[in-house]
Amino acid sequence: MDMDKKPPSFVVDSMLGKLARWLRILGFDTLYFRDVEDEELLKISEEGGRYLLTRDRELYHRASPRGVLISEMGLDGQLKEVALALSLYKYDLPTRCPLCNTVLRRAERESVRGAVPEGTLEHYREYYICPGCGKIYWHGSHWGGIVRRAEEAGFNTQSLTEDDEE
């Protein structure tokens, strides 16, 4: 696969739910299912051209060459493993909804009034809405930690580092 043309996409096994959410935040198309048999994960990987991220050695071998074995237990190590294995540092992608995997869209402040806390409206000017599930996001006080963690793992965070506080 020529990664310069299209960013990789993933299907993640049930043991890596937190990693799946983080890959979505970083913009990678990532499917995650809590209760899916290995055969179905393999089928999704093969038919969709997705890398299969797993902690299961047997499943990893069966998914070859699209399997990526995640040996690290903690999220930071897992992010580094994936970033290094697939050179993910070269991609600067729009954030996806960590819940449903849909690319987020910018929303005007007035359009989210009543749906977010009033204090939030006073402090932040940029909002994002998920067209898939309707959840609203903004770069709150925790956002700096998310960006730092992604940078330390080797990801391109240019699209994540807009200063949107007032």
Kinemage of the C-alpha trace (Angstrom):
@kinemage 1
@onewidth
@group {chain A} dominant
@subgroup {mainchain}
@vectorlist {calphas} color= white
{ca met a 1} P 0.000 0.000 0.000
{ca asp a 2} L 1.359 3.426 -0.931
{ca met a 3} L 0.903 5.326 2.307
{ca asp a 4} L 1.712 8.687 0.704
{ca lys a 5} L -1.559 8.525 -1.218
{ca lys a 6} L -3.992 7.306 1.414
{ca pro a 7} L -3.623 7.066 5.181
{ca pro a 8} L -3.951 3.594 6.633
{ca ser a 9} L -7.212 2.498 8.181
{ca phe a 10} L -7.635 0.045 11.019
{ca val a 11} L -9.790 -2.569 12.617
{ca val a 12} L -8.910 -3.056 16.285
{ca asp a 13} L -9.575 -6.104 18.439
{ca ser a 14} L -11.612 -5.926 21.640
{ca met a 15} L -8.541 -5.625 23.893
{ca leu a 16} L -7.520 -2.267 22.405
{ca gly a 17} L -10.566 -0.015 22.789
{ca lys a 18} L -8.655 2.941 24.224
{ca leu a 19} L -6.125 2.780 21.374
{ca ala a 20} L -9.013 2.760 18.877
{ca arg a 21} L -10.480 5.948 20.395
{ca trp a 22} L -7.107 7.690 20.260
{ca leu a 23} L -6.487 6.724 16.647
{ca arg a 24} L -9.874 8.246 15.819
{ca ile a 25} L -8.993 11.481 17.626
{ca leu a 26} L -5.801 11.555 15.542
{ca gly a 27} L -7.918 11.229 12.395
{ca phe a 28} L -7.426 7.591 11.433
{ca asp a 29} L -10.421 5.617 10.186
{ca thr a 30} L -10.632 2.986 12.928
{ca leu a 31} L -13.267 0.304 13.416
{ca tyr a 32} L -13.714 -1.194 16.869
{ca phe a 33} L -16.120 -3.871 18.022
{ca arg a 34} L -16.416 -5.231 21.553
{ca asp a 35} L -17.835 -8.639 20.659
{ca val a 36} L -16.680 -9.810 17.244
{ca glu a 37} L -15.137 -13.174 16.464
{ca asp a 38} L -11.615 -13.342 15.058
{ca glu a 39} L -12.920 -14.598 11.708
{ca glu a 40} L -15.035 -11.463 11.313
{ca leu a 41} L -12.096 -9.188 12.205
{ca leu a 42} L -9.975 -10.954 9.592
{ca lys a 43} L -12.723 -10.569 7.002
{ca ile a 44} L -13.137 -6.847 7.765
{ca ser a 45} L -9.376 -6.346 7.536
{ca glu a 46} L -9.053 -8.210 4.243
{ca glu a 47} L -12.127 -6.809 2.506
{ca gly a 48} L -11.564 -3.242 3.672
{ca gly a 49} L -7.797 -3.122 3.232
{ca arg a 50} L -7.472 -2.314 6.930
{ca tyr a 51} L -4.598 -3.100 9.237
{ca leu a 52} L -5.671 -5.380 12.071
{ca leu a 53} L -4.300 -4.184 15.412
{ca thr a 54} L -4.284 -6.924 18.005
{ca arg a 55} L -2.637 -8.183 21.183
{ca asp a 56} L -3.376 -11.788 20.146
{ca arg a 57} L -0.299 -13.436 18.560
{ca glu a 58} L -2.299 -16.087 16.730
{ca leu a 59} L -4.669 -13.513 15.255
{ca tyr a 60} L -1.691 -11.349 14.296
{ca his a 61} L -0.117 -14.222 12.338
{ca arg a 62} L -3.405 -15.016 10.619
{ca ala a 63} L -3.790 -11.356 9.597
{ca ser a 64} L -0.340 -11.172 8.005
{ca pro a 65} L 0.732 -9.031 6.195
{ca arg a 66} L -1.939 -6.604 7.429
{ca gly a 67} L -1.582 -7.553 11.088
{ca val a 68} L 0.151 -5.360 13.649
{ca leu a 69} L 0.952 -7.003 16.975
{ca ile a 70} L 0.611 -4.607 19.900
{ca ser a 71} L 2.831 -5.819 22.721
{ca glu a 72} L 2.747 -2.748 24.963
{ca met a 73} L 0.240 -2.734 27.815
{ca gly a 74} L -0.091 1.031 28.285
{ca leu a 75} L -1.647 3.486 25.861
{ca asp a 76} L 1.509 5.582 25.389
{ca gly a 77} L 3.521 2.544 24.349
{ca gln a 78} L 0.719 1.306 22.099
{ca leu a 79} L 0.516 4.656 20.307
{ca lys a 80} L 4.296 4.634 19.766
{ca glu a 81} L 4.199 1.059 18.479
{ca val a 82} L 1.571 1.823 15.851
{ca ala a 83} L 3.152 5.151 14.865
{ca leu a 84} L 6.543 3.525 14.317
{ca ala a 85} L 5.280 0.358 12.647
{ca leu a 86} L 3.267 2.254 10.026
{ca ser a 87} L 5.063 5.633 9.831
{ca leu a 88} L 1.950 7.449 11.012
{ca tyr a 89} L 3.914 10.635 11.734
{ca lys a 90} L 3.470 11.745 8.113
{ca tyr a 91} L -0.309 12.162 8.328
{ca asp a 92} L -2.111 15.289 9.497
{ca leu a 93} L -5.768 14.327 9.444
{ca pro a 94} L -9.038 15.839 10.626
{ca thr a 95} L -10.228 14.482 13.960
{ca arg a 96} L -12.847 11.738 14.007
{ca cys a 97} L -15.468 11.123 16.648
{ca pro a 98} L -13.926 8.830 19.276
{ca leu a 99} L -17.335 7.173 19.714
{ca cys a 100} L -18.539 6.472 16.167
{ca asn a 101} L -15.533 7.140 13.856
{ca thr a 102} L -17.206 9.893 11.754
{ca val a 103} L -15.063 12.877 10.685
{ca leu a 104} L -15.985 15.877 12.842
{ca arg a 105} L -17.218 19.127 11.293
{ca arg a 106} L -16.759 22.627 12.629
{ca ala a 107} L -19.838 24.148 14.206
{ca glu a 108} L -20.594 27.802 14.859
{ca arg a 109} L -20.718 28.860 18.486
{ca glu a 110} L -24.340 29.953 18.190
{ca ser a 111} L -25.364 26.602 16.723
{ca val a 112} L -24.247 24.779 19.895
{ca arg a 113} L -25.758 27.252 22.371
{ca gly a 114} L -27.985 25.308 24.735
{ca ala a 115} L -26.169 22.064 23.956
{ca val a 116} L -22.948 22.918 25.822
{ca pro a 117} L -22.470 24.537 29.241
{ca glu a 118} L -22.785 28.339 29.171
{ca gly a 119} L -19.334 28.721 30.759
{ca thr a 120} L -17.851 26.711 27.926
{ca leu a 121} L -19.372 29.118 25.398
{ca glu a 122} L -17.666 31.989 27.215
{ca his a 123} L -14.216 30.378 27.080
{ca tyr a 124} L -14.027 28.616 23.722
{ca arg a 125} L -14.884 29.821 20.244
{ca glu a 126} L -14.399 26.683 18.128
{ca tyr a 127} L -16.689 23.687 18.319
{ca tyr a 128} L -16.958 20.453 16.406
{ca ile a 129} L -20.002 18.301 15.868
{ca cys a 130} L -20.195 14.679 14.838
{ca pro a 131} L -22.573 14.255 11.881
{ca gly a 132} L -22.851 10.572 12.814
{ca cys a 133} L -23.953 10.665 16.448
{ca gly a 134} L -24.490 14.383 17.104
{ca lys a 135} L -21.953 14.660 19.935
{ca ile a 136} L -20.361 18.099 20.321
{ca tyr a 137} L -16.653 18.580 21.066
{ca trp a 138} L -14.342 21.497 21.856
{ca his a 139} L -10.706 21.783 22.866
{ca gly a 140} L -11.196 21.968 26.623
{ca ser a 141} L -8.600 22.120 29.378
{ca his a 142} L -7.576 18.499 28.746
{ca trp a 143} L -6.707 19.145 25.080
{ca gly a 144} L -3.103 20.191 25.745
{ca gly a 145} L -2.454 16.825 27.396
{ca ile a 146} L -3.946 14.987 24.431
{ca val a 147} L -1.723 16.900 22.013
{ca arg a 148} L 1.410 16.319 24.133
{ca arg a 149} L 0.706 12.611 24.411
{ca ala a 150} L 0.220 12.325 20.638
{ca glu a 151} L 3.418 14.295 19.929
{ca glu a 152} L 5.432 12.134 22.325
{ca ala a 153} L 4.183 9.045 20.507
{ca gly a 154} L 5.389 10.471 17.189
{ca phe a 155} L 2.173 11.706 15.575
{ca asn a 156} L 1.767 14.875 13.510
{ca thr a 157} L -0.399 17.160 15.636
{ca gln a 158} L -0.549 20.252 13.438
{ca ser a 159} L -4.310 19.971 12.913
{ca leu a 160} L -4.817 19.460 16.656
{ca thr a 161} L -2.910 22.509 17.877
{ca glu a 162} L -5.144 25.391 16.892
{ca asp a 163} L -5.395 27.874 19.741
{ca asp a 164} L -9.112 28.284 20.288
{ca glu a 165} L -9.361 29.757 23.774
{ca glu a 166} L -10.572 33.304 24.199
